[in-house]
């Protein structure tokens, strides 16, 4: 089963400031709902545990995140692979952030993820996963906006 989610936010900071936030793995991880235990593996690779509540299940994945493209201050792309904890299933995903100028001291950030699930998880039902993915994407956008707003406020002070 494969799912695509995407969204867009606008923030009141220049693109350089916004990119400084999204290129920082710890700050970006704080924006990802259910992301825990981020560990730097070196060479733009990280491990983490991703947790999400879907309908009647709480799913946990041990993943490896590999930054496959970094184009400052315009884009970041990562591949994510991992296995479910306690269930049979595997996740393979790509995630991207694209930043564009939206006027003086304003940036638009488009984010997208393509997620593939295999094993028993892939058969649980697309409607449940689609609704959960949409919720997670919206929460990520709100968290990212808050994180970047904090950076903007700190730089203005």
N, C-alpha and C positions, 0 to 999 in steps of 0.2 A: 504494500500500500504506500502511495506517495501523496504528500500534501504540500501545497504551496501557500505560504502566508506572506503578507507584505503590509507595509504601512508607511506613513510619512508624518514627520513633525517639522515644525519651524521653531527656531530658537533665536533669541535676540542677542546673539554674539557673532563675531566674524568667524569665517570658516577655519582659520588657524586655531582659534580658541576651542571650537567644537571638536576639531580633529585631535587636539591635545587630550581631550577627555576620552574619545572613543579608541585611541591607540593605546591607552593605559589599561592593561589586562585586568587589574584589580578593580578599577572604576567601572569598566564595562561589565565585568562579572556581577557587580552589585546591581546592575540594571536588569539582568536576566532573571526572571522569576524562577526560583527553585535552584539556582546555581550555588553550589557549596564546594568547599574544599579545593579551590583553585590552586594548583601547584605548577610552578614553572619547570618544564623539562629541558629548557634550553633550545636554542635555534628556532624561536617562534613556535614552540610546541608547549601545550599545557594539558594537564589532566584535571578533571573535575567530576563531581557527581551532580547530575541534574535530576530534580525531583518534581513531579507534577501529579496533581490529583485529577483523575479522569473518571467521571461518573462514580462508580463504586470502588475504583482501584486507586491506590497511590503507586505510581510508577517511579522507579529509580534506575538511572543509567550511570554506569561508570564510563566516561568518555575521554577521548583524546581529541584535542582541538589543535589543528595545524593551520597557522596563518599562511595562506597560499598566495596572497597578493596584498601588498601595502603600497598605496600610491598617495603619499602625503601631498596636500591636505584634502584629497578627493575621494579616496575609496579604501576599504578594507574588505577582504574576502577570506573566509575560513572554511575548512572542511572539518566535520565532526563525525567521529565513528565511535561506536561503543556497544556494550552489551547491557541488557537489563539485569538488575540485581534481583534475584529471587524468582525470576520468571524466564521462560525461554523467549528470547527475542533479541534482535540486533537493530541498531539505528545507524543510518548513514545520512548525513545532511550536509548542505552547504548553506552558509549564511553570508550576507553581504550588507554593507553600509555604503551609501553613496552620498557625498556632501556636495552641495552646490550653493553658490552665492545667491541670495534672495534680496539683495539690496545692501545698503551700507549697514554694517554690524548686524546682519541677519543671515541665517543659514537654513537651508532646507536639507533635511536628512531623510533619505529613503532607505528603508530596511526591508530585507526579504530573506526568506528561508525556504528551502526545499528539503523536506524530511521524508525519508523512506524507512518503513518499519517492516521487519520480517519476523518469521516465527509466529507463535500464538498471538503476539501483540498485533501483528498485521491483520489478523482475522477478527479482531474485536469489534470493528465497525467504524466505517468512515464518518458517519454523522457525529459520533462522540469525539473522535479525534479532530475533526474539522472545527467543531465548536470550541474545543479546548485550545486548539492552535490559534484561533482568532482571539480568544481571551488573553492568551499569553502574549501574542503580538501587541495587542492594545496596551497591556500592562507594561511590556518592555518599552514601548514608545513613551508612556507617561513617566516611567522611571528614568529613562534617558534624558528627557526634557528637564526633569528636576535636577539631575546630576549636572547637566550643562548649565542650568540657571545658577546653581551654587557656584560653579567655576566663574561664570560671568560676574556674579556679585562680588566674589573674592577679588577678582582683577580690578573691579571698579572702586573697591574700598581703598 
